């Protein structure tokens, strides 16, 4: 079994293979830029970790399919930043800010195509299954993004709505990553299904953590301006739970706060944050993250693997929910 640090090194070496020196520069330079400004690389790492449950032989063509997951994820971020009007990503200018919107859109499109090129390196025996899994997931991610945008126009949504949306937008790609590694490693259906569920529940915990950090994180560590979700009226776990806990007067206050525009950004963020604290939403979010983390570990246990082989995955899950960015 490889350690997390060794998986990190394999992943970073794989990322170096991505460097593209082709023309036109305005198409390819944004791709390299997006891949070079950091990121947690959780999807390709999880793919490699799941594969490593079955095999220690990384000569098998698993690194390129793992990179496909990261390239696809980065493509979605380029387009998300345009839709969210985000100025920074990981402490750096977003692609559309550094270049322009048209270049960002086209470079993102090129990244999505490149992801399929990398996927084609999967072993021929499982390539149809890998492609079917990826295609289903990619569509689900688009569905989740559309729900996310639709929800911005609604005064409030239910927790069921929220969990369904982040399940599509975030969790399915993390689940796909775990299952893809297992498929390439030759795992049984039981193991593949268990790892998919592990990744899905971990993805929910990951997104709620992201929601939490966007409001209560350290801006210098988080890599982008705190309060972006509040500014954009994003339906986060915190906002949905706040509506659920609020009395009639507090609901009215919250609705009025959501009407505040960008010109009063700081006041809006501070007021909503204070409401979250007053209603116990901050502490509740932390508890909910731990609840989904446990559901992920329970799912992993159903894979029937030796505990020693799953320990690195458990460590990975632990680090993911206790991060600061």
TORKOL-4160 file (C-alpha; in steps of 0.2 Angstrom, whole numbers, padded with zeros to 4 digits, m for minus):
325
<pt num="1" X="0000" Y="0000" Z="0000"/>
<pt num="2" X="0006" Y="0018" Z="m0004"/>
<pt num="3" X="0005" Y="0032" Z="0009"/>
<pt num="4" X="m0005" Y="0048" Z="0006"/>
<pt num="5" X="0012" Y="0057" Z="0003"/>
<pt num="6" X="0017" Y="0044" Z="m0010"/>
<pt num="7" X="0000" Y="0045" Z="m0019"/>
<pt num="8" X="0003" Y="0064" Z="m0019"/>
<pt num="9" X="0019" Y="0062" Z="m0027"/>
<pt num="10" X="0012" Y="0051" Z="m0041"/>
<pt num="11" X="m0002" Y="0063" Z="m0044"/>
<pt num="12" X="0010" Y="0078" Z="m0045"/>
<pt num="13" X="0021" Y="0069" Z="m0057"/>
<pt num="14" X="0005" Y="0065" Z="m0067"/>
<pt num="15" X="0000" Y="0083" Z="m0067"/>
<pt num="16" X="0017" Y="0088" Z="m0075"/>
<pt num="17" X="0012" Y="0077" Z="m0090"/>
<pt num="18" X="m0002" Y="0088" Z="m0093"/>
<pt num="19" X="0009" Y="0103" Z="m0098"/>
<pt num="20" X="0004" Y="0108" Z="m0115"/>
<pt num="21" X="0015" Y="0119" Z="m0127"/>
<pt num="22" X="0004" Y="0121" Z="m0142"/>
<pt num="23" X="m0003" Y="0136" Z="m0152"/>
<pt num="24" X="m0014" Y="0146" Z="m0151"/>
<pt num="25" X="m0007" Y="0152" Z="m0134"/>
<pt num="26" X="m0024" Y="0160" Z="m0129"/>
<pt num="27" X="m0032" Y="0143" Z="m0129"/>
<pt num="28" X="m0019" Y="0132" Z="m0120"/>
<pt num="29" X="m0010" Y="0144" Z="m0108"/>
<pt num="30" X="m0026" Y="0146" Z="m0098"/>
<pt num="31" X="m0027" Y="0127" Z="m0096"/>
<pt num="32" X="m0009" Y="0126" Z="m0089"/>
<pt num="33" X="m0013" Y="0141" Z="m0078"/>
<pt num="34" X="m0028" Y="0133" Z="m0071"/>
<pt num="35" X="m0019" Y="0117" Z="m0067"/>
<pt num="36" X="m0004" Y="0126" Z="m0060"/>
<pt num="37" X="m0012" Y="0137" Z="m0047"/>
<pt num="38" X="m0015" Y="0123" Z="m0034"/>
<pt num="39" X="m0030" Y="0114" Z="m0029"/>
<pt num="40" X="m0032" Y="0099" Z="m0018"/>
<pt num="41" X="m0033" Y="0086" Z="m0032"/>
<pt num="42" X="m0045" Y="0076" Z="m0021"/>
<pt num="43" X="m0053" Y="0067" Z="m0036"/>
<pt num="44" X="m0038" Y="0060" Z="m0044"/>
<pt num="45" X="m0030" Y="0056" Z="m0027"/>
<pt num="46" X="m0046" Y="0046" Z="m0022"/>
<pt num="47" X="m0046" Y="0037" Z="m0039"/>
<pt num="48" X="m0028" Y="0031" Z="m0036"/>
<pt num="49" X="m0031" Y="0027" Z="m0018"/>
<pt num="50" X="m0046" Y="0016" Z="m0023"/>
<pt num="51" X="m0035" Y="0008" Z="m0036"/>
<pt num="52" X="m0022" Y="0005" Z="m0023"/>
<pt num="53" X="m0034" Y="m0006" Z="m0013"/>
<pt num="54" X="m0033" Y="m0019" Z="m0027"/>
<pt num="55" X="m0016" Y="m0016" Z="m0034"/>
<pt num="56" X="0001" Y="m0008" Z="m0030"/>
<pt num="57" X="0006" Y="m0009" Z="m0048"/>
<pt num="58" X="0005" Y="0009" Z="m0055"/>
<pt num="59" X="0012" Y="0004" Z="m0071"/>
<pt num="60" X="m0006" Y="0000" Z="m0075"/>
<pt num="61" X="m0014" Y="0014" Z="m0085"/>
<pt num="62" X="m0023" Y="0022" Z="m0070"/>
<pt num="63" X="m0014" Y="0039" Z="m0069"/>
<pt num="64" X="m0021" Y="0046" Z="m0085"/>
<pt num="65" X="m0039" Y="0042" Z="m0081"/>
<pt num="66" X="m0036" Y="0049" Z="m0063"/>
<pt num="67" X="m0029" Y="0065" Z="m0072"/>
<pt num="68" X="m0045" Y="0065" Z="m0083"/>
<pt num="69" X="m0055" Y="0068" Z="m0067"/>
<pt num="70" X="m0045" Y="0083" Z="m0062"/>
<pt num="71" X="m0045" Y="0091" Z="m0079"/>
<pt num="72" X="m0064" Y="0089" Z="m0080"/>
<pt num="73" X="m0066" Y="0097" Z="m0063"/>
<pt num="74" X="m0054" Y="0111" Z="m0067"/>
<pt num="75" X="m0065" Y="0114" Z="m0083"/>
<pt num="76" X="m0081" Y="0116" Z="m0072"/>
<pt num="77" X="m0072" Y="0128" Z="m0061"/>
<pt num="78" X="m0067" Y="0139" Z="m0076"/>
<pt num="79" X="m0085" Y="0140" Z="m0081"/>
<pt num="80" X="m0092" Y="0141" Z="m0063"/>
<pt num="81" X="m0081" Y="0157" Z="m0060"/>
<pt num="82" X="m0089" Y="0165" Z="m0075"/>
<pt num="83" X="m0106" Y="0161" Z="m0069"/>
<pt num="84" X="m0103" Y="0166" Z="m0051"/>
<pt num="85" X="m0093" Y="0182" Z="m0056"/>
<pt num="86" X="m0078" Y="0176" Z="m0045"/>
<pt num="87" X="m0063" Y="0187" Z="m0046"/>
<pt num="88" X="m0051" Y="0175" Z="m0038"/>
<pt num="89" X="m0048" Y="0156" Z="m0037"/>
<pt num="90" X="m0035" Y="0149" Z="m0024"/>
<pt num="91" X="m0029" Y="0166" Z="m0021"/>
<pt num="92" X="m0026" Y="0170" Z="m0040"/>
<pt num="93" X="m0036" Y="0179" Z="m0053"/>
<pt num="94" X="m0049" Y="0168" Z="m0061"/>
<pt num="95" X="m0046" Y="0163" Z="m0080"/>
<pt num="96" X="m0059" Y="0175" Z="m0086"/>
<pt num="97" X="m0052" Y="0189" Z="m0076"/>
<pt num="98" X="m0034" Y="0186" Z="m0082"/>
<pt num="99" X="m0039" Y="0184" Z="m0100"/>
<pt num="100" X="m0058" Y="0187" Z="m0104"/>
<pt num="101" X="m0074" Y="0177" Z="m0104"/>
<pt num="102" X="m0073" Y="0171" Z="m0122"/>
<pt num="103" X="m0056" Y="0164" Z="m0119"/>
<pt num="104" X="m0061" Y="0156" Z="m0103"/>
<pt num="105" X="m0076" Y="0148" Z="m0111"/>
<pt num="106" X="m0066" Y="0140" Z="m0125"/>
<pt num="107" X="m0052" Y="0135" Z="m0114"/>
<pt num="108" X="m0064" Y="0126" Z="m0103"/>
<pt num="109" X="m0072" Y="0117" Z="m0118"/>
<pt num="110" X="m0054" Y="0111" Z="m0123"/>
<pt num="111" X="m0051" Y="0105" Z="m0105"/>
<pt num="112" X="m0067" Y="0095" Z="m0106"/>
<pt num="113" X="m0062" Y="0087" Z="m0122"/>
<pt num="114" X="m0044" Y="0083" Z="m0115"/>
<pt num="115" X="m0052" Y="0074" Z="m0101"/>
<pt num="116" X="m0059" Y="0062" Z="m0113"/>
<pt num="117" X="m0042" Y="0059" Z="m0121"/>
<pt num="118" X="m0035" Y="0055" Z="m0104"/>
<pt num="119" X="m0049" Y="0043" Z="m0100"/>
<pt num="120" X="m0045" Y="0033" Z="m0116"/>
<pt num="121" X="m0030" Y="0027" Z="m0108"/>
<pt num="122" X="m0040" Y="0016" Z="m0096"/>
<pt num="123" X="m0038" Y="m0003" Z="m0099"/>
<pt num="124" X="m0048" Y="m0009" Z="m0114"/>
<pt num="125" X="m0057" Y="m0022" Z="m0103"/>
<pt num="126" X="m0065" Y="m0009" Z="m0092"/>
<pt num="127" X="m0065" Y="0006" Z="m0104"/>
<pt num="128" X="m0084" Y="0005" Z="m0108"/>
<pt num="129" X="m0088" Y="0004" Z="m0090"/>
<pt num="130" X="m0077" Y="0019" Z="m0086"/>
<pt num="131" X="m0084" Y="0029" Z="m0100"/>
<pt num="132" X="m0102" Y="0025" Z="m0095"/>
<pt num="133" X="m0098" Y="0030" Z="m0077"/>
<pt num="134" X="m0090" Y="0046" Z="m0082"/>
<pt num="135" X="m0103" Y="0051" Z="m0095"/>
<pt num="136" X="m0117" Y="0049" Z="m0082"/>
<pt num="137" X="m0107" Y="0059" Z="m0069"/>
<pt num="138" X="m0103" Y="0073" Z="m0081"/>
<pt num="139" X="m0121" Y="0076" Z="m0085"/>
<pt num="140" X="m0126" Y="0075" Z="m0067"/>
<pt num="141" X="m0113" Y="0088" Z="m0063"/>
<pt num="142" X="m0121" Y="0100" Z="m0076"/>
<pt num="143" X="m0138" Y="0096" Z="m0068"/>
<pt num="144" X="m0132" Y="0101" Z="m0051"/>
<pt num="145" X="m0125" Y="0117" Z="m0058"/>
<pt num="146" X="m0141" Y="0122" Z="m0066"/>
<pt num="147" X="m0151" Y="0118" Z="m0050"/>
<pt num="148" X="m0138" Y="0129" Z="m0040"/>
<pt num="149" X="m0141" Y="0143" Z="m0052"/>
<pt num="150" X="m0160" Y="0140" Z="m0052"/>
<pt num="151" X="m0160" Y="0140" Z="m0033"/>
<pt num="152" X="m0151" Y="0158" Z="m0032"/>
<pt num="153" X="m0168" Y="0165" Z="m0039"/>
<pt num="154" X="m0178" Y="0157" Z="m0026"/>
<pt num="155" X="m0182" Y="0164" Z="m0009"/>
<pt num="156" X="m0179" Y="0148" Z="0000"/>
<pt num="157" X="m0177" Y="0129" Z="m0003"/>
<pt num="158" X="m0179" Y="0114" Z="0008"/>
<pt num="159" X="m0164" Y="0104" Z="0015"/>
<pt num="160" X="m0169" Y="0090" Z="0003"/>
<pt num="161" X="m0167" Y="0102" Z="m0012"/>
<pt num="162" X="m0150" Y="0107" Z="m0006"/>
<pt num="163" X="m0144" Y="0089" Z="m0003"/>
<pt num="164" X="m0150" Y="0084" Z="m0020"/>
<pt num="165" X="m0141" Y="0098" Z="m0028"/>
<pt num="166" X="m0124" Y="0096" Z="m0020"/>
<pt num="167" X="m0126" Y="0077" Z="m0022"/>
<pt num="168" X="m0126" Y="0081" Z="m0041"/>
<pt num="169" X="m0115" Y="0096" Z="m0042"/>
<pt num="170" X="m0101" Y="0089" Z="m0030"/>
<pt num="171" X="m0103" Y="0072" Z="m0023"/>
<pt num="172" X="m0106" Y="0062" Z="m0039"/>
<pt num="173" X="m0089" Y="0067" Z="m0046"/>
<pt num="174" X="m0080" Y="0062" Z="m0030"/>
<pt num="175" X="m0090" Y="0045" Z="m0030"/>
<pt num="176" X="m0086" Y="0043" Z="m0048"/>
<pt num="177" X="m0067" Y="0045" Z="m0044"/>
<pt num="178" X="m0068" Y="0031" Z="m0031"/>
<pt num="179" X="m0077" Y="0019" Z="m0041"/>
<pt num="180" X="m0067" Y="0022" Z="m0057"/>
<pt num="181" X="m0051" Y="0018" Z="m0047"/>
<pt num="182" X="m0059" Y="0002" Z="m0041"/>
<pt num="183" X="m0065" Y="m0003" Z="m0059"/>
<pt num="184" X="m0048" Y="0000" Z="m0066"/>
<pt num="185" X="m0041" Y="m0011" Z="m0052"/>
<pt num="186" X="m0053" Y="m0025" Z="m0056"/>
<pt num="187" X="m0064" Y="m0024" Z="m0041"/>
<pt num="188" X="m0080" Y="m0034" Z="m0039"/>
<pt num="189" X="m0097" Y="m0025" Z="m0040"/>
<pt num="190" X="m0098" Y="m0025" Z="m0021"/>
<pt num="191" X="m0082" Y="m0016" Z="m0019"/>
<pt num="192" X="m0086" Y="m0004" Z="m0033"/>
<pt num="193" X="m0103" Y="0000" Z="m0026"/>
<pt num="194" X="m0096" Y="0002" Z="m0008"/>
<pt num="195" X="m0083" Y="0014" Z="m0014"/>
<pt num="196" X="m0095" Y="0024" Z="m0024"/>
<pt num="197" X="m0106" Y="0026" Z="m0009"/>
<pt num="198" X="m0091" Y="0031" Z="0002"/>
<pt num="199" X="m0086" Y="0044" Z="m0011"/>
<pt num="200" X="m0104" Y="0051" Z="m0012"/>
<pt num="201" X="m0106" Y="0053" Z="0007"/>
<pt num="202" X="m0088" Y="0060" Z="0008"/>
<pt num="203" X="m0093" Y="0072" Z="m0006"/>
<pt num="204" X="m0108" Y="0079" Z="0004"/>
<pt num="205" X="m0097" Y="0081" Z="0019"/>
<pt num="206" X="m0084" Y="0090" Z="0008"/>
<pt num="207" X="m0097" Y="0102" Z="0001"/>
<pt num="208" X="m0104" Y="0107" Z="0018"/>
<pt num="209" X="m0086" Y="0110" Z="0024"/>
<pt num="210" X="m0084" Y="0121" Z="0009"/>
<pt num="211" X="m0100" Y="0130" Z="0013"/>
<pt num="212" X="m0094" Y="0132" Z="0031"/>
<pt num="213" X="m0076" Y="0139" Z="0026"/>
<pt num="214" X="m0084" Y="0151" Z="0013"/>
<pt num="215" X="m0092" Y="0160" Z="0028"/>
<pt num="216" X="m0081" Y="0156" Z="0043"/>
<pt num="217" X="m0064" Y="0152" Z="0036"/>
<pt num="218" X="m0048" Y="0161" Z="0036"/>
<pt num="219" X="m0048" Y="0172" Z="0020"/>
<pt num="220" X="m0029" Y="0171" Z="0018"/>
<pt num="221" X="m0029" Y="0152" Z="0019"/>
<pt num="222" X="m0045" Y="0149" Z="0010"/>
<pt num="223" X="m0039" Y="0157" Z="m0006"/>
<pt num="224" X="m0054" Y="0168" Z="m0010"/>
<pt num="225" X="m0064" Y="0182" Z="m0002"/>
<pt num="226" X="m0074" Y="0176" Z="0013"/>
<pt num="227" X="m0093" Y="0178" Z="0011"/>
<pt num="228" X="m0095" Y="0175" Z="m0008"/>
<pt num="229" X="m0109" Y="0163" Z="m0005"/>
<pt num="230" X="m0118" Y="0175" Z="0005"/>
<pt num="231" X="m0115" Y="0189" Z="m0008"/>
<pt num="232" X="m0122" Y="0178" Z="m0022"/>
<pt num="233" X="m0137" Y="0172" Z="m0012"/>
<pt num="234" X="m0130" Y="0154" Z="m0014"/>
<pt num="235" X="m0141" Y="0141" Z="m0006"/>
<pt num="236" X="m0128" Y="0134" Z="0006"/>
<pt num="237" X="m0131" Y="0121" Z="0020"/>
<pt num="238" X="m0130" Y="0136" Z="0032"/>
<pt num="239" X="m0143" Y="0147" Z="0023"/>
<pt num="240" X="m0155" Y="0133" Z="0022"/>
<pt num="241" X="m0153" Y="0128" Z="0040"/>
<pt num="242" X="m0154" Y="0146" Z="0045"/>
<pt num="243" X="m0171" Y="0148" Z="0037"/>
<pt num="244" X="m0177" Y="0131" Z="0045"/>
<pt num="245" X="m0172" Y="0138" Z="0062"/>
<pt num="246" X="m0178" Y="0156" Z="0061"/>
<pt num="247" X="m0194" Y="0162" Z="0068"/>
<pt num="248" X="m0205" Y="0173" Z="0058"/>
<pt num="249" X="m0196" Y="0189" Z="0062"/>
<pt num="250" X="m0179" Y="0182" Z="0058"/>
<pt num="251" X="m0185" Y="0174" Z="0042"/>
<pt num="252" X="m0191" Y="0192" Z="0037"/>
<pt num="253" X="m0174" Y="0199" Z="0042"/>
<pt num="254" X="m0165" Y="0186" Z="0032"/>
<pt num="255" X="m0176" Y="0189" Z="0016"/>
<pt num="256" X="m0172" Y="0208" Z="0018"/>
<pt num="257" X="m0153" Y="0204" Z="0019"/>
<pt num="258" X="m0153" Y="0193" Z="0003"/>
<pt num="259" X="m0160" Y="0209" Z="m0006"/>
<pt num="260" X="m0144" Y="0219" Z="m0002"/>
<pt num="261" X="m0133" Y="0221" Z="m0017"/>
<pt num="262" X="m0114" Y="0221" Z="m0020"/>
<pt num="263" X="m0112" Y="0239" Z="m0015"/>
<pt num="264" X="m0116" Y="0234" Z="0003"/>
<pt num="265" X="m0107" Y="0218" Z="0003"/>
<pt num="266" X="m0097" Y="0219" Z="0019"/>
<pt num="267" X="m0113" Y="0224" Z="0029"/>
<pt num="268" X="m0123" Y="0210" Z="0022"/>
<pt num="269" X="m0110" Y="0196" Z="0025"/>
<pt num="270" X="m0107" Y="0202" Z="0043"/>
<pt num="271" X="m0126" Y="0202" Z="0047"/>
<pt num="272" X="m0129" Y="0185" Z="0039"/>
<pt num="273" X="m0114" Y="0178" Z="0048"/>
<pt num="274" X="m0121" Y="0185" Z="0065"/>
<pt num="275" X="m0138" Y="0177" Z="0062"/>
<pt num="276" X="m0130" Y="0160" Z="0058"/>
<pt num="277" X="m0120" Y="0162" Z="0075"/>
<pt num="278" X="m0136" Y="0167" Z="0085"/>
<pt num="279" X="m0146" Y="0153" Z="0078"/>
<pt num="280" X="m0133" Y="0140" Z="0081"/>
<pt num="281" X="m0131" Y="0136" Z="0063"/>
<pt num="282" X="m0112" Y="0137" Z="0064"/>
<pt num="283" X="m0111" Y="0123" Z="0077"/>
<pt num="284" X="m0124" Y="0113" Z="0068"/>
<pt num="285" X="m0114" Y="0113" Z="0051"/>
<pt num="286" X="m0099" Y="0106" Z="0060"/>
<pt num="287" X="m0109" Y="0092" Z="0067"/>
<pt num="288" X="m0117" Y="0088" Z="0050"/>
<pt num="289" X="m0100" Y="0087" Z="0042"/>
<pt num="290" X="m0095" Y="0074" Z="0055"/>
<pt num="291" X="m0112" Y="0065" Z="0052"/>
<pt num="292" X="m0109" Y="0063" Z="0034"/>
<pt num="293" X="m0091" Y="0058" Z="0037"/>
<pt num="294" X="m0097" Y="0044" Z="0048"/>
<pt num="295" X="m0109" Y="0038" Z="0034"/>
<pt num="296" X="m0094" Y="0038" Z="0022"/>
<pt num="297" X="m0084" Y="0027" Z="0034"/>
<pt num="298" X="m0099" Y="0015" Z="0036"/>
<pt num="299" X="m0101" Y="0013" Z="0018"/>
<pt num="300" X="m0082" Y="0009" Z="0016"/>
<pt num="301" X="m0084" Y="m0004" Z="0029"/>
<pt num="302" X="m0096" Y="m0013" Z="0018"/>
<pt num="303" X="m0083" Y="m0016" Z="0005"/>
<pt num="304" X="m0077" Y="m0031" Z="0015"/>
<pt num="305" X="m0058" Y="m0026" Z="0013"/>
<pt num="306" X="m0045" Y="m0029" Z="0026"/>
<pt num="307" X="m0044" Y="m0014" Z="0038"/>
<pt num="308" X="m0026" Y="m0012" Z="0035"/>
<pt num="309" X="m0030" Y="m0009" Z="0016"/>
<pt num="310" X="m0043" Y="0004" Z="0020"/>
<pt num="311" X="m0034" Y="0014" Z="0033"/>
<pt num="312" X="m0026" Y="0026" Z="0020"/>
<pt num="313" X="m0043" Y="0030" Z="0013"/>
<pt num="314" X="m0050" Y="0033" Z="0031"/>
<pt num="315" X="m0035" Y="0045" Z="0034"/>
<pt num="316" X="m0039" Y="0054" Z="0017"/>
<pt num="317" X="m0057" Y="0056" Z="0022"/>
<pt num="318" X="m0052" Y="0063" Z="0039"/>
<pt num="319" X="m0040" Y="0076" Z="0032"/>
<pt num="320" X="m0053" Y="0081" Z="0019"/>
<pt num="321" X="m0066" Y="0087" Z="0032"/>
<pt num="322" X="m0053" Y="0095" Z="0044"/>
<pt num="323" X="m0045" Y="0106" Z="0031"/>
<pt num="324" X="m0044" Y="0125" Z="0032"/>
<pt num="325" X="m0046" Y="0128" Z="0013"/>
